Amino acid sequence: MLDDLSYRIKIPLAMSLVIVATTAVVAATFTWQSYRQAHASFVHHGEALGKTLARTLRPALLHDDVWQAYEILRTPLERPVDDARVLILLDANGHVFAASDPRQYAILTPFNAGLRAPATPANRDPDLKSSVLESEDGRWLYFSTPILAEDGTLLGRLLQRYDRKLVAPRFVDVSADALYAALAALLLLLPLGWLAGKHLTDPLVQLARCLGRVGREIPESIQCDFHHGRDEIGRLAQSFEDMVHQLREKQALERHLAQSDRLAAIGRLSAGIAHEINNPLGGMLNAISNYRRRGGSDPQAEKTLDLIERGLLQIRDTVSALLVESKIESRALTPADLEDVRTLVAAQVQSKRLTLHWRSAVEEPLPLPSAHVRQILLNLLLNAVQASPEEGDVTCSIGVSNVLTITVGNAGPAIPERRRQHLFEPYFGEEGGEGHGLGLWVTYQLVEQLHGSISVESVPGHTRFSVVLPLEIRRES
C-alpha cells in the first residue's frame, strides 16, 4: 500500500510521524524528569518536617510526656485521623511512645512493619542518621528521623508514614502540563512539517507529471518550468529538458524529411500534370490567335476573347509554377489584371451572398509578373470565399509603396493551431475539414519565387492572409 502512495504524501507523512515520535519522546522524558523532581521534593519536604518535629519532640521524650508528644504529632496533620499520613514516635527500644493514630499504633507496643531500606549511604547507619524506608509491599513510604540527646545518645525515633498515592496528584499535574505542551507543539509543528514536505516534493511531482506527458503529447507542447538547482532533482530536471530538446530536434528533422519526400513526390506528379495541361492550352491559345488573324471585328467578342486569353495564360503560367525548373517570365502587372481576378470571383461571392470589400491602390503597371500575382490573389480570394459563412464579409486590400502588399480577410472560424503549422504543405488539412488541395501550397511556391513573404493571423471570427512582394524581382543566375 505504501509503495503505491505518491511521494507528495509519503514524505510529508514521514516527517509528520517523526515529529509525533520526537514530541512523544520529549514529553515522556520531561514527564519522567518532572516526576523524579516531584518525588525528590516530596522526600525533601518529609525529611525537613522530620528534623523540625524531632527537635520539638525531644523534651516530651525526656520528660516522658505522652500527651505533649501526641499533641505535637497531631499538629502537622490536616485531619484528626488521616490514613494517608501517620506520625509515629518510637522510644529507644523501638516501642510506640505516641502516634497520631493511637488506635492503629497503641502505646508501648513494639513497632514491626517489615520495613526495608534502599541501599544508599544515608541508610547504612539507621540509628544515628535519617533514612527513607518503604514497606515490603511498596505501598507505604517511611521517613525515619533519629531524636538525639545533648550527649548524642539515641532517645527515640520519629517515623512518618506516607501513602505513595500522595505523589500521584503531583505526577498527574506534571503529566497534564507535559501533554498540553506536546499537543501545542504538534499543532504548530505538524502543519509546518507537512508544508515543508510538500515544498520538498513539489519539484519531484512536477517532474513526474512532465515525464508522463512524454509519448502522449508532441515535444513542442511540453513546456515545464523547473527551478534549476544543484541537487539531485535539479540535475534530473536538467536532463529531462535536454531529452525533450533532443526529441524536438528529432521530430523536426523527421517532419522535415517527411515534408521533403512529400514535396518531391508532389513535384514529380505536378510536373507530369503540367506537361499534360500545357499541350491543350497551347492549342487553345493558337485558336484564339488564328481567330484574331482572320479579322474578327465584334467588340464584345473581342473583349470576351481578351478575358479568355488572359485566363488561359494565367493557367499556363500557374502550371509552369508547378515545374521545378520554372522561371519567372511574364508581362508586367496592370490594374486590369487585378480587376480580372475580381471578375473571376464575383460568381462565387454572389452564390454565397457575400459582401466583397475591395480596395486597390494599383493605378499603373508594376514590375511584377502578372500571372503569378493574379494566381496568388485568386487563390487567397477563393479560400476566403470558401471559409466565409453565408452573407458574411470578405475584404481585399492591395497597397503599393516600396513593396506590393496584398491582404485578404474573412469572417470565418479560426484555423486550428495544428493545421496552421502545416497550412502551406500540399494535401494537408484537418480530418473532415477543408483545404486538402494544392491552392495554398501553389500560393506559397509563387510567393517564394517572387522572393516575398506570406503570413496568416487567425482568431474566431477573423482570418487574414498577408502577402508582401518586393517590386524589384531578383533573377536567378
C-alpha positions in Angstrom: 0.0 0.0 0.0 2.7 2.5 0.9 4.6 1.7 -2.3 1.5 2.9 -4.3 1.4 6.3 -2.5 2.8 9.4 -4.1 5.9 10.9 -2.7 4.0 14.1 -2.1 2.1 12.1 0.6 4.9 9.8 1.7 7.5 12.5 2.6 5.1 14.8 4.5 3.6 11.7 6.2 7.1 10.5 7.2 8.0 14.0 8.5 4.8 14.1 10.5 5.5 10.7 12.1 9.0 11.8 13.0 7.5 14.9 14.6 5.0 12.9 16.5 7.6 10.4 17.7 10.0 13.1 18.7 7.3 15.0 20.6 6.2 11.9 22.4 9.8 11.1 23.5 10.4 14.6 24.6 7.1 14.7 26.5 7.8 11.3 28.1 11.3 12.4 29.1 10.0 15.7 30.5 7.3 13.8 32.5 9.8 11.3 34.0 12.2 14.1 35.0 9.3 16.1 36.5 8.1 13.0 38.4 11.6 12.5 39.8 11.8 16.1 40.8 8.4 15.9 42.4 9.4 12.8 44.3 12.7 14.3 45.4 10.8 17.4 46.5 8.4 15.2 48.5 11.2 13.4 50.1 13.0 16.7 51.0 9.8 18.0 52.5 9.4 14.9 54.6 13.0 15.0 55.8 12.7 18.7 56.7 9.4 18.1 58.6 11.0 15.2 60.4 14.0 17.2 61.6 11.7 20.0 62.8 9.4 17.7 64.7 12.4 15.8 66.1 13.7 18.9 67.9 10.2 19.6 69.2 9.6 16.0 70.5 12.9 15.8 72.4 11.5 17.4 75.6 8.5 15.1 75.5 10.7 12.0 75.4 13.0 13.4 78.1 10.1 14.1 80.5 8.1 11.1 79.4 5.2 13.3 78.5 2.9 11.2 76.2 0.2 13.8 75.9 2.6 16.5 74.8 4.1 14.2 72.2 0.6 13.3 71.0 -0.4 17.0 70.5 2.9 17.7 68.7 2.3 14.8 66.3 -1.3 15.9 65.6 -0.3 19.5 64.8 1.0 19.0 61.1 -2.0 16.9 60.1 -4.9 18.4 58.3 -7.4 15.9 59.7 -7.5 14.3 63.2 -7.2 10.8 61.6 -5.6 10.6 58.2 -4.9 7.1 56.8 -2.6 8.5 54.1 -0.3 10.3 56.7 0.5 8.8 60.1 3.2 10.1 62.5 4.7 7.6 64.9 7.1 8.3 67.8 9.2 5.4 69.0 11.4 5.2 72.1 14.9 4.0 72.2 13.7 0.4 72.4 11.6 0.6 69.3 8.2 0.6 71.2 5.5 3.1 70.3 5.7 6.1 72.6 2.9 8.1 70.8 1.2 8.2 67.5 -1.2 10.4 65.5 -3.5 7.3 65.1 -3.4 5.6 68.6 -6.0 3.0 67.6 -3.7 1.6 64.9 -0.4 2.0 66.8 -1.1 1.5 70.6 1.3 2.9 73.2 4.2 0.6 74.3 3.5 -1.9 71.6 6.6 -3.0 69.6 6.7 -1.5 66.1 7.4 -4.1 63.4 6.1 -3.1 59.9 8.6 -5.2 57.9 10.5 -2.2 56.5 13.3 -2.3 54.1 15.8 0.5 53.3 17.2 1.4 49.9 20.9 0.8 49.5 22.1 4.4 50.0 24.9 5.8 52.1 22.3 7.6 54.3 20.8 4.3 55.3 23.9 2.4 56.4 23.7 3.7 60.0 19.9 3.8 60.6 20.3 4.6 64.3 22.1 7.9 64.0 21.0 9.2 60.6 17.8 10.0 58.9 16.7 7.4 56.3 13.9 6.7 53.8 12.3 3.3 54.2 9.5 1.6 52.4 7.1 -1.2 53.2 7.7 -4.7 51.7 4.5 -4.3 49.6 5.8 -1.0 48.3 2.6 0.9 49.3 4.0 2.9 52.2 6.9 5.3 52.3 8.6 5.9 55.8 10.8 8.8 56.8 12.9 7.8 59.8 14.4 10.7 61.8 16.5 9.9 65.0 15.9 12.0 68.1 19.2 12.5 70.0 20.0 13.8 73.5 22.5 16.5 74.1 25.3 14.0 74.5 24.4 12.3 71.3 22.6 9.3 72.7 19.6 7.9 71.0 16.3 8.9 72.7 13.9 7.6 70.1 12.9 7.8 66.5 10.2 9.7 64.6 8.6 7.8 61.7 6.4 9.5 59.1 4.3 7.0 57.1 3.0 8.3 53.8 0.9 6.6 51.2 2.6 6.7 47.8 -0.6 7.9 46.3 0.1 11.3 47.7 2.7 11.7 45.0 0.1 10.9 42.3 -1.6 14.3 42.2 1.7 16.0 41.5 2.5 13.4 38.9 -0.9 14.0 37.2 -0.4 17.7 37.2 3.0 17.4 35.7 1.8 14.8 33.1 -1.1 17.1 32.2 1.3 20.0 31.7 3.5 17.8 29.5 0.5 16.6 27.5 -0.7 20.1 26.8 2.8 21.3 25.8 3.1 18.3 23.5 -0.3 19.0 21.9 0.6 22.6 21.4 3.9 21.6 19.8 2.1 19.1 17.5 -0.4 21.7 16.4 2.4 24.0 15.5 4.9 21.5 14.0 2.6 19.2 12.1 1.4 21.9 9.6 4.9 23.2 9.3 6.3 19.7 8.7 3.6 18.9 6.2 4.1 22.2 4.3 7.9 21.6 4.3 7.5 18.1 3.0 5.1 19.3 0.3 7.6 22.0 -0.7 10.3 19.5 -1.0 8.3 17.1 -3.1 6.6 19.7 -5.5 9.6 19.7 -7.9 9.6 15.9 -8.0 5.8 15.8 -8.6 6.1 18.3 -11.3 8.9 16.4 -12.9 6.9 13.1 -12.8 3.9 14.9 -14.3 6.1 16.2 -17.2 7.6 12.8 -17.7 4.1 11.4 -18.0 3.4 13.8 -20.9 6.3 12.4 -23.0 4.9 10.0 -25.6 1.4 11.3 -25.2 2.0 14.8 -26.5 4.2 16.3 -29.1 7.5 17.6 -27.7 6.7 21.2 -28.8 3.8 21.3 -26.4 5.7 20.1 -23.4 6.7 23.2 -21.5 7.8 22.7 -17.9 9.2 25.4 -15.7 11.7 23.9 -13.3 13.7 25.6 -10.6 17.3 24.6 -11.5 19.4 23.8 -8.5 22.5 21.7 -7.9 20.7 19.0 -6.0 19.6 15.6 -7.5 16.2 16.8 -8.6 17.7 19.9 -10.3 20.2 17.7 -12.2 17.3 15.3 -13.1 15.2 18.3 -14.4 18.1 19.5 -16.5 18.5 16.0 -18.0 14.8 15.9 -18.7 14.9 19.3 -20.5 17.9 18.1 -22.6 15.9 15.0 -23.5 12.8 17.0 -24.6 15.1 19.3 -26.6 16.6 16.3 -28.4 13.1 14.9 -29.0 12.1 18.2 -30.5 15.1 18.3 -32.8 14.5 14.7 -33.8 10.8 15.3 -34.5 11.6 18.5 -36.5 14.1 16.5 -38.6 11.6 13.7 -39.2 9.0 16.2 -40.2 11.4 18.0 -42.5 12.4 14.7 -44.1 8.7 13.6 -44.5 7.9 17.0 -45.9 10.8 16.8 -48.3 9.7 13.4 -49.5 6.1 14.5 -49.9 7.1 17.7 -51.8 9.4 15.6 -54.0 6.5 13.3 -54.8 4.2 16.2 -55.4 6.8 17.9 -57.6 7.1 14.9 -59.8 3.4 14.4 -60.0 2.7 18.1 -60.7 5.5 18.3 -63.3 3.8 15.4 -65.2 0.4 17.1 -64.9 1.8 20.4 -66.0 3.2 19.0 -69.2 -0.1 17.3 -70.0 -2.1 20.5 -69.4 0.3 22.7 -71.4 -0.4 20.8 -74.6 -4.2 21.6 -74.8 -3.5 25.1 -73.5 -1.2 25.8 -76.4 -3.8 24.6 -78.8 -6.5 26.9 -77.3 -4.2 29.9 -77.4 -3.3 29.2 -81.0 -7.0 29.0 -81.8 -7.6 32.5 -80.4 -4.6 33.8 -82.3 -5.9 32.4 -85.6 -9.3 33.8 -84.9 -7.8 37.3 -84.5 -5.7 37.0 -87.6 -8.9 36.3 -89.6 -10.2 39.7 -88.7 -12.9 39.2 -86.1 -14.5 42.7 -85.5 -17.2 42.2 -82.8 -16.1 44.4 -79.9 -18.0 42.3 -77.3 -16.5 39.1 -78.7 -13.0 40.7 -78.7 -13.5 41.7 -75.0 -14.5 38.1 -74.2 -11.6 36.7 -76.1 -9.2 39.0 -74.1 -10.6 37.7 -70.9 -10.3 34.1 -72.1 -6.8 34.7 -73.4 -5.7 36.1 -70.1 -7.3 33.3 -68.2 -5.6 30.7 -70.4 -2.2 32.5 -70.0 -2.9 32.5 -66.3 -3.5 28.7 -66.3 -0.3 28.2 -68.3 1.8 30.3 -66.0 0.3 28.7 -62.9 1.0 25.3 -64.3 4.5 26.4 -65.0 4.9 27.4 -61.4 4.5 23.7 -60.5 7.6 22.8 -62.6 10.7 22.6 -60.5 12.8 24.5 -63.1 10.2 27.2 -64.0 11.4 30.7 -64.5 9.6 34.0 -63.8 8.7 35.1 -67.3 5.5 37.2 -67.7 4.4 40.6 -68.6 4.1 43.4 -66.0 1.2 43.5 -63.6 -1.6 46.0 -64.6 -4.7 47.3 -62.8 -6.7 45.3 -65.4 -5.2 42.1 -64.2 -6.4 42.7 -60.7 -9.9 43.6 -62.0 -9.9 40.3 -63.9 -9.4 38.5 -60.6 -12.3 40.5 -59.1 -14.5 39.5 -62.0 -13.5 35.8 -61.8 -14.5 35.5 -58.1 -17.7 37.5 -58.5 -19.8 34.4 -59.2 -18.6 32.6 -56.1 -19.2 35.8 -54.0 -22.8 36.1 -55.3 -23.6 32.4 -54.8 -22.9 32.7 -51.0 -24.5 36.2 -50.8 -21.2 37.6 -49.5 -20.1 41.3 -49.5 -16.7 41.8 -51.1 -14.9 44.9 -49.7 -12.4 45.7 -52.4 -9.6 48.4 -52.2 -6.8 48.6 -54.7 -4.1 51.3 -54.8 -2.6 49.9 -58.1 -3.1 52.6 -60.8 -0.2 51.8 -63.2 1.8 48.8 -64.3 4.1 47.3 -61.7 7.4 45.4 -62.3 5.9 42.1 -61.2 4.9 39.0 -63.3 1.1 39.4 -63.7 0.4 35.7 -64.0 2.0 34.9 -60.6 0.4 37.9 -58.8 -3.0 37.1 -60.3 -2.8 33.5 -59.2 -1.7 34.5 -55.7 -4.6 36.9 -55.3 -7.1 34.5 -56.9 -6.2 31.6 -54.6 -6.4 33.7 -51.5 -9.8 35.1 -52.5 -11.2 31.7 -53.4 -10.1 30.4 -50.0 -11.6 33.4 -48.2 -14.9 32.9 -50.0 -14.9 29.2 -49.2 -14.2 29.8 -45.5 -16.7 32.6 -45.1 -20.2 31.9 -43.7 -23.3 32.8 -45.7 -23.9 36.5 -46.0 -20.5 37.3 -44.5 -17.8 39.7 -45.4 -14.7 39.3 -47.5 -12.0 42.0 -47.5 -9.3 42.6 -50.1 -6.8 45.4 -49.7 -3.9 45.9 -52.3 -1.4 48.6 -51.4 1.7 49.9 -53.1 4.8 51.5 -51.6 8.2 50.1 -52.0 6.5 46.7 -52.0 3.2 45.3 -53.1 1.0 44.3 -50.2 -2.0 42.0 -50.6 -4.3 41.5 -47.6 -7.3 39.1 -47.8 -9.6 38.5 -44.8 -12.8 36.7 -44.0 -15.1 36.3 -41.0 -15.0 32.5 -40.9 -13.9 30.2 -38.0 -10.4 30.2 -36.7 -7.8 27.9 -38.2 -6.7 25.3 -35.6 -3.1 25.7 -34.4 -2.1 22.2 -35.6 -3.4 22.9 -39.1 -1.8 26.4 -39.2 1.6 24.8 -38.7 1.2 22.8 -41.9 -1.0 25.3 -43.8 1.3 25.7 -46.8 2.0 22.0 -47.2 0.2 20.1 -50.0 -2.8 17.9 -49.2 -2.7 18.7 -45.5 -5.8 19.5 -43.5 -8.0 18.6 -40.6 -9.9 15.4 -41.0 -13.3 16.1 -42.4 -12.4 19.8 -43.0 -11.4 21.9 -46.0 -8.1 22.8 -47.6 -6.9 19.4 -48.8 -5.7 20.7 -52.2 -2.8 22.5 -53.6 -4.1 26.1 -53.5 -2.1 27.4 -50.6 0.9 25.3 -51.5 0.9 26.8 -55.0 0.5 30.3 -53.5 3.4 29.7 -51.2 5.6 28.5 -54.1 4.7 31.5 -56.2 5.5 33.9 -53.3 8.8 32.2 -52.8 9.6 32.5 -56.4 8.9 36.3 -56.2 11.1 36.5 -53.0 8.2 37.6 -51.0 6.6 36.5 -47.7 3.2 35.2 -46.7 1.7 35.1 -43.2 -1.6 34.3 -41.6 -3.4 35.5 -38.5 -6.5 33.6 -37.3 -8.9 34.1 -34.4 -12.5 33.2 -34.1 -14.5 35.4 -36.5 -11.5 36.8 -38.4 -8.8 35.2 -40.5 -6.3 37.3 -42.5 -3.6 36.3 -45.1 -0.9 38.9 -45.8 1.5 38.8 -48.8 4.4 41.2 -49.3 6.1 41.2 -52.7 9.2 43.3 -53.5 8.8 45.3 -56.7 12.3 44.6 -57.9 12.3 40.9 -58.8 15.8 39.2 -58.5 16.6 36.9 -61.3 18.1 33.5 -60.7 21.6 33.3 -62.1 
